[in-house]
Amino acid sequence: MKAVPKQPVAEMTPVLCAVPFAMWGIDLVGQFKKPTTKYKDGMVVVDYFSKWVEEIPIRNTTAEDIEDFI
């Protein structure tokens, strides 16, 4: 069993954001093994100010699909 390090590799710096919806984190989750619907990918969006999380299914990981959500 490998030992777990006690110190982070680098200093952690908080992300500061003073206005809601000014900064988002967007991640794509995709290629589900057996999609039961027409959606085969997903997108997770996090607002850095409020920590609000939205997950939406998307058909394809194209710029148009992502732009439609934003």
C-alpha positions in Angstrom: 0.0 0.0 0.0 1.4 3.4 -1.0 1.7 6.1 1.6 -0.5 9.1 1.2 1.5 12.4 1.2 0.7 14.8 4.0 1.6 18.0 2.2 0.1 19.3 -1.1 2.5 19.4 -4.1 2.1 23.2 -4.4 0.6 26.0 -2.3 -3.2 26.1 -2.7 -4.6 29.5 -3.7 -8.3 30.3 -3.4 -10.2 31.5 -6.4 -11.7 34.9 -5.4 -14.8 36.1 -7.2 -16.9 39.0 -5.9 -19.7 38.9 -8.4 -22.2 36.1 -9.1 -21.9 34.5 -12.6 -18.7 36.4 -13.4 -16.6 33.2 -13.4 -17.7 29.7 -14.2 -16.0 26.3 -14.3 -17.2 24.1 -17.1 -16.4 20.3 -17.4 -17.6 17.8 -19.9 -18.5 14.3 -18.8 -18.9 12.0 -21.6 -19.4 8.9 -23.6 -21.7 7.0 -21.2 -21.5 3.3 -21.7 -25.1 2.6 -22.5 -27.1 5.7 -22.9 -30.8 5.1 -22.3 -31.8 8.4 -24.0 -30.6 10.4 -27.0 -28.1 12.3 -24.7 -24.7 10.6 -24.6 -22.7 13.3 -22.9 -23.1 15.7 -20.0 -21.8 19.1 -19.0 -21.2 20.3 -15.4 -21.2 24.0 -14.7 -20.2 25.6 -11.4 -20.5 29.3 -10.5 -17.4 30.2 -8.5 -19.2 32.9 -6.4 -22.2 30.9 -5.1 -20.8 27.4 -5.7 -24.1 26.6 -7.6 -23.8 23.5 -9.7 -25.8 22.6 -12.8 -25.5 19.4 -14.7 -27.2 19.2 -18.1 -27.2 16.4 -20.6 -26.1 17.2 -24.1 -26.3 15.3 -27.4 -22.9 16.1 -28.7 -19.8 17.9 -27.4 -20.0 20.6 -30.1 -19.5 24.3 -29.6 -23.2 24.9 -30.6 -24.5 22.7 -27.9 -22.4 24.3 -25.2 -23.2 27.8 -26.6 -27.0 27.0 -26.4 -26.6 26.4 -22.7 -24.6 29.5 -22.0 
